[in-house]
Amino acid sequence: MTKDLKSRIIELTRKDLEKVETALEMQLDPNLELVREIASHLIFSGGKRLRPLLMIHSARLCGYANGFEIEFSTLFEYLHAATLLHDDVVDRADTRRGKKAAHIQWSAPKVVLTGDFLLARALDLAARTRQPDIVTVIAGITRDMSQGEINQLEKKGKLDLTEEEYLDVIEKKTAVLIQGACHSGAILARASGEKQEALKQYGFHTGMAFQMADDLLDYTGTKEALGKIPGADIREGKLTLPVIYSLAHASPEDRAWMEKIITDPVFKPTEFERFTEKLIQYKGIDYTRQCAQDHVQKAVQCLEEFEEEPSKEILGLIAGYSIERKV
């Protein structure tokens, strides 16, 4: 199923993806070789380009045909890359997409400044659209994502983290960027308020599903597929929905053992396996998967506002892929 979805998306968007790759490379400042080197280390190491595709096809779904959607869509990949560079420094991550994290290969100051440059490039592209509402959307995204990261940092290791707190974090960390890509596409096409709102909600639900699926992969994925060792979230003290739900439903004995693992990040592979078994036993995995599927269903329902056409099919496939992917 996953392979079929991914293959179909690539088949339908191949030309767009090629143009996005070219635009991403051309718009990195050639006068800043260090920035190009560090940014390329991340940007051209296997990203899926879902955010640019979401803006492109949201715009086309709303009738945009002026030819600038490819160029403008790259702002969302630059913004995404900036947040990943900064996140890896904050989290002291060792790897990203199967390679050394940029701050390991270079240094934290150089990587932080490169992230700042990519953010500036994204804002520059937003301004080039000559659509003040898009600039407002991007400003809101950067504000919310920063708040989300700060909230997550403050809540690390918090054993009584609630589902509501978790949902607020992932909305700000992930969903707002995906929602913003869809909303900006609709704004670029000067779509009606109803269509803008439909695509905003589509993006929100797709983004929530995407992050929930990502949180599942930390317990169900493999090192080879993820490009990093599974269990990174729990080692960093990040409680995600599978853990929150399981803790709430575990026996006192099992909850105490799980809390010990959470508060002691140096655990054996066998202990992580047992921890994952507890997430299965107490339905944290199933519950998270069902929540993600519910968001996908709502995302697809948002597209009912639009006529049948290739861009609608692509957006529907991307929503489905968000929970079926293995990486």
N, C-alpha and C positions, 0 to 999 in steps of 0.2 A: 504493500500500500504506500509506504513512505517513498520507496524508489519510484513508483509510478507517479506520485504527486510531484516529486522533485523533477523527474524527467519531463513531465508535462509542462511544468512552469518554465524550465529551461528551454524547451522546444518553442513555447509561445513567446518567450522574451529574449531569445538569443541575440537578435540584432540590437535590442535596447541595452542588454548587458555589455555587449562589445563597445557601444558608444559611451556608456557610463564609465567603463574602464579607461577609455581614451581621455575622457573629460577629467576624470580624477587625476590622471597623471599630468595632463597639460596645466591644470590649475594649481599645482604645487609650485611655489615660487622657485624658479631656477637659480636665483641669486642667494638662496639660503640652502646650501648643500647639506648641512647637518640636519635641517628640518626635513628635507626631502628624504634623506637616508633613514631617519628615525620613523617618519610617517609611513614611508614605503614598507618598512619592516613589519608594520601592523596592517596597513590598508591593503597591501597586495599579498597577504598571506592566507587567503582562503575565505574572506568574508562573503556572505551570501547576497549582499546588495539588496536585501529586502526593503529597506527604508527608501532608497531611491526608486525602486520599482513601485512602491506604494504611492509615492507622490506622482510619478509619471502616469500611472493608470487611473489614479483618482482624477487627475486633470483631464485625461482623455475621456473618461467616463462622463465627465461633465461638459464635453464638447470642445475642449481646448485643442487648437490645431495651429498655433503660432510658431511651433518648432523650437522653443527654448526650454521645454520641460526637462530634457536630458541634462543640460547645463545646470539648471536651478536645482535639480534633484540631488546633485552631488553634495549640496550643503548638509544634507542629513547623514551622509556617510562621514563627512569631515567632523560633524558634531558628535556622531557616535564614536568615532575613533578618538576624539579628544577625551571623551568621558572614560573610555577604556584605558587610555594611557594614564590618566589621573587615578582611576580606580586601582590599577595595579600597583601604583606607588603607595597609595593609602593602605592597601591590603598586604603589601610586601609580597605580592605573588611572584612565583618563580617562572611560571610558563604562561603563555597565551597562544592558543591555536597551534599547540605542538612545538612551539619555539620558545627560546628564552624570552622572558618578558623584557620589554625595551629598557627598563631602568636597570636591569641586570647587565645587559650588554653595553649600555652607555652609562648614564648616571641619572639619579632622580632629578636634579636641577635641570639637566638638558631635556629630559622627557617631559617634565612639567611645563617648561617653556614651549616645547613643541606642541603640547596639548593646547596651550594658550593661543599659539599661532593658528592651529586648526579651528579653534573656536572663532577667532577673528576672521578667518577665511569664510566660515559659514555665515557669519553676520554680514560680511561683504556681499556674498551671493544673495542673501535675503534682501539686502538693500537694492541690488541690481534688478530685482523683479519689479521695482517701482510700485509695489503693493504694500502700503503701510500696515495693512492687516497681517501680512505674512511676517513682517518684522516684529509685530506685536506677539504673534504666535511663537516665534523663535525666542524672544525675550522671556516669555512665560515658560517655555521648555527649559531654558538654562536655569531659571530660578527654581522651578519645581525639581529638576534633577539634582541640583545642589542640595536642596532641602532633603530630598530622599536619601542621598548619600550621608548627610549629617545625621539624619534620624537613624539610619541603619548603623552608623558608627556608634551612636549613643546607646543603641539597643543590643550591641554585641554581648552575647552571653546572658542575656536577660531570660531567665527560665520561665517567667510568667508572661512572656510576650503573647498578646492576644491575636486572634485571627484578624480582627479589625485593624490592629496596628500593622500587621504584616501586609494586608491589602493596601493600606495607605502607602507603605514603603514601595511596593512594586508598582503601584500606579505612578508614583513620582519618578522612580528609577527607570522604568521601562516603558510603561504604557503611554506616557505623555509624549515621548519621542515618536512612537509609531502613530499615535493619534495626530500629532502635529504634521507628520508627513502627508497623511491623508487629507487633513483639513487644508493644508497649504496648497495641495493640488486643486482642491475645489475652489479656493480663493483665486488662484491663478487663472482658472477658467471662468471667473466671475459667475459662479453658480448661484442658484437661488439659496435663500436661507435654509429651506427644507433639505436641499441636497447637501449643503455644507454640514448641517447637523447630522444627517444620515451617515456621511463619511467620517465625521468626528466619532460617532458612536461605534461605527465599524472598526475604526482604528483603536479605540479604547478597548473594546472586547478582544480584538486580535492581540493587542499588546499584553493584556492580562493573561490570556491563554499562553502566549509565547513565554512569559516569565515563569508561569506555573510549570510548564513543560520543562523549562530550563532547570528549575529547582528539582524536578523529578529525576532528571538525567544525572544529577550529582550522586544519586543513590542507585540508579538503574543502568547507567552508562558504563562503558569500558574506557580504560586509559587510552587505547588506540583511537577510539572514536572521538573522545572528548579532547584529546591533545593535552590532558593533564590527569593527575591521579584523582579518581573519584573520592568524594568525601571532603572536598576543599571547603565547602560551606561550614560543615560542623567543626572542622579544624580551626576555622577563623571565628568560631562562636556565633555564626549566623543561623538563627532558627528560622526555617522556612515552613511552609504549610504542612508537608508530610510529617515533620517533627512536632509542630504545634498541635496538630490534631491527635497524633499518637500519644503524646504526653498527657493530653486531656482525658484519654480513654484507657490509659495503661493502669495496671494494678499498682498499688503503692510500692511493691517490691521492684517491679520492672521500671516504674518511673524513677525510683531512686537510682537504679543502675544506669538508666539512660542519662540522667542528669550528671552522674559522675563522668560519663564519657564526654558530655558536652563541656564540662568545666575543666577537663583534662585533655587538651588537644593532642597529647602524645599517646596515641593508642595503637594497638597492634592491628594488622589486617584482619585477623580472626575476630577481634572485637568489633571492627567496623562491619564485618559480615553479620555478626549477631545483631548489631544495632539496626542494620537494614532489615533483618528478619523481624524485628520488633515493629518496624514501620509497616511491614506487610501484615503482621499479626493483628495490629490495632487499627488497620484500615487507613493509615495515613496516606499510603501510596494510592489506593483506590479512590479515596475522597478527593485528593488533589487532582487526579486524572479526571474525575467526574466534573469538578469545578471548571477545569480547563475546557472540557468538552461543552459544558453549558455556555461558556463565553464564546466558543467558536460558533455554536448554534445561533446565538444572539447576533454575532458579527454577520453571519450569512443572511439573517433576517433583515438586517439594515440595508442590504443590497437590493431588496425587493422594490425599493423606490425607483430603481433604474431599469431601462430597457435592456433586453438581452444583446450583448455584443462582446467582442474578445476581452476588453478590459474588465468587464464584470466577471467573466469566467476566471481571469487571472487573479483578481482580488479574492474570489471565492476559494480558489486553489491555495492561495497563500494563507488564508485563514485556517484551512484544513491542515496544511503542512506545519503550521505553528505547533501543533501538538503531536504530529506523527513523526517528526524528525528525530534523528538519533544523535545529532551534533548541534 
